[in-house]
Amino acid sequence: MLTAIAELCEALPEVESARSRGAPIWKCRSKHFATFSLNHHDCGHVALLLKLPEGEQQRLVEMDPEVYYVPAYYGPSGWVGVELNGGAEWGRVCSLTLAAWQSAVPKALAATVDAAPKIPAPRKMKPEEIDPFLGTRGAGLLEGL
């Protein structure tokens, strides 16, 4: 999942990856526009957090609260969480990522890209990939406690 998200973000001009508080993030010209969130604080989400234009967060969450949500910490600044492991249409994820990038960069740079990158959709993650304690080995460790 993370590989596909990285490919998607890094296919856009001048994007660089970094880590912030342990999470992979992507920025362009020092403007942070995307973060990968894997079960952050046991929230259960496998998500891409995107800084979208004003008003988009509320519109998306109201449109489909199973796919879009207001993420902890990021939400008050207008970021939206896109649930990747259950229902988000990959083409829509790509389009929203482009919109987040375009809203973060100067207009002249934003105008150089008119279509979202074509990156193959990732496979859904298994529960034990999200939380290691859900797998056989993790369950055994917990039982031993």
C-alpha positions as CSV (number, residue, x, y, z in Angstrom):
1,M,0.0,0.0,0.0
2,L,2.7,2.5,1.0
3,T,4.6,1.7,-2.2
4,A,1.7,2.7,-4.4
5,I,1.1,5.9,-2.4
6,A,4.7,6.8,-2.6
7,E,4.7,6.2,-6.4
8,L,1.5,8.3,-6.8
9,C,2.9,11.3,-4.8
10,E,6.4,11.1,-6.2
11,A,5.1,11.0,-9.8
12,L,4.1,14.7,-9.4
13,P,6.7,17.4,-10.1
14,E,9.2,18.5,-7.5
15,V,7.7,16.2,-4.8
16,E,10.0,14.9,-2.1
17,S,9.3,12.4,0.6
18,A,10.2,12.7,4.3
19,R,9.1,11.5,7.7
20,S,7.2,13.4,10.3
21,R,6.6,12.0,13.7
22,G,7.3,8.5,12.2
23,A,4.9,8.8,9.3
24,P,5.7,9.1,5.7
25,I,4.8,12.5,4.2
26,W,5.1,14.2,0.8
27,K,5.8,17.8,0.2
28,C,6.6,20.1,-2.7
29,R,8.6,23.2,-2.2
30,S,8.3,22.7,1.6
31,K,4.5,22.5,1.4
32,H,3.2,19.3,3.0
33,F,0.2,17.9,1.1
34,A,0.0,14.2,1.9
35,T,0.6,11.8,4.8
36,F,0.3,8.0,4.9
37,S,-1.5,6.9,8.1
38,L,-1.3,3.2,9.2
39,N,-3.5,2.6,12.2
40,H,-2.3,5.8,13.9
41,H,-3.0,5.7,17.6
42,D,-5.0,2.5,16.9
43,C,-7.6,4.4,14.9
44,G,-8.0,1.3,12.6
45,H,-7.6,3.4,9.4
46,V,-5.2,2.6,6.5
47,A,-5.4,6.1,5.0
48,L,-4.0,8.8,2.9
49,L,-4.4,12.2,4.6
50,L,-4.6,15.0,2.2
51,K,-4.6,18.8,2.6
52,L,-7.4,19.7,0.2
53,P,-8.8,23.2,-0.7
54,E,-11.2,24.8,1.8
55,G,-14.6,23.2,2.0
56,E,-13.6,19.9,0.5
57,Q,-13.2,18.1,3.8
58,Q,-16.8,18.7,4.9
59,R,-18.2,18.0,1.4
60,L,-16.3,14.6,1.1
61,V,-17.1,13.5,4.7
62,E,-20.8,14.3,4.2
63,M,-20.8,12.6,0.8
64,D,-19.4,9.3,2.0
65,P,-18.4,8.9,5.7
66,E,-17.4,5.3,5.1
67,V,-14.5,6.4,2.9
68,Y,-13.7,10.0,4.1
69,Y,-13.1,11.1,7.6
70,V,-11.7,14.0,9.7
71,P,-8.4,12.8,11.0
72,A,-7.2,13.5,14.5
73,Y,-4.7,16.4,14.8
74,Y,-4.8,17.1,11.0
75,G,-8.6,17.6,10.7
76,P,-8.9,21.1,12.2
77,S,-6.6,22.4,9.5
78,G,-8.8,21.1,6.7
79,W,-7.1,17.8,6.0
80,V,-9.3,14.8,5.0
81,G,-8.6,11.1,5.6
82,V,-9.2,8.8,2.7
83,E,-9.7,5.2,3.9
84,L,-7.6,3.1,1.5
85,N,-8.4,-0.4,2.7
86,G,-12.2,-0.3,2.3
87,G,-14.1,1.4,-0.4
88,A,-12.0,4.3,-1.8
89,E,-12.0,4.1,-5.6
90,W,-8.3,4.2,-6.6
91,G,-8.9,6.6,-9.5
92,R,-10.6,9.0,-7.0
93,V,-7.6,8.7,-4.7
94,C,-5.3,9.7,-7.5
95,S,-7.5,12.7,-8.4
96,L,-7.7,13.9,-4.8
97,T,-3.9,13.5,-4.5
98,L,-3.4,15.7,-7.5
99,A,-5.9,18.3,-6.1
100,A,-4.0,18.3,-2.8
101,W,-0.7,18.8,-4.6
102,Q,-2.1,21.6,-6.9
103,S,-3.5,23.4,-3.8
104,A,-0.1,23.4,-2.2
105,V,2.1,24.5,-5.0
106,P,2.4,27.8,-6.9
107,K,-0.3,28.3,-9.6
108,A,2.3,28.2,-12.4
109,L,3.6,24.8,-11.3
110,A,0.1,23.5,-10.7
111,A,-0.9,24.4,-14.2
112,T,1.8,22.1,-15.6
113,V,-0.1,18.9,-14.6
114,D,-3.7,18.4,-15.8
115,A,-4.3,14.7,-15.1
116,A,-3.6,12.5,-12.1
117,P,-0.7,10.0,-12.5
118,K,-1.7,6.5,-13.6
119,I,-0.4,4.3,-10.9
120,P,-1.7,0.7,-10.5
121,A,-4.1,0.3,-7.5
122,P,-2.5,-1.4,-4.5
123,R,-3.9,-4.6,-2.9
124,K,-5.8,-4.3,0.3
125,M,-3.8,-4.9,3.5
126,K,-4.5,-7.9,5.6
127,P,-5.5,-7.3,9.3
128,E,-2.1,-8.6,10.6
129,E,-0.3,-6.2,8.3
130,I,-2.2,-3.3,10.0
131,D,-1.9,-4.6,13.5
132,P,0.8,-7.3,14.1
133,F,-1.1,-8.6,17.2
134,L,-3.9,-9.8,14.9
135,G,-1.7,-12.3,13.3
136,T,-0.9,-15.8,14.5
137,R,2.5,-14.9,16.0
138,G,1.1,-11.7,17.7
139,A,-1.9,-13.6,19.1
140,G,0.5,-16.2,20.6
141,L,2.6,-13.5,22.2
142,L,-0.5,-11.9,23.7
143,E,-1.8,-15.2,25.0
144,G,1.6,-15.8,26.6
145,L,1.2,-12.6,28.6
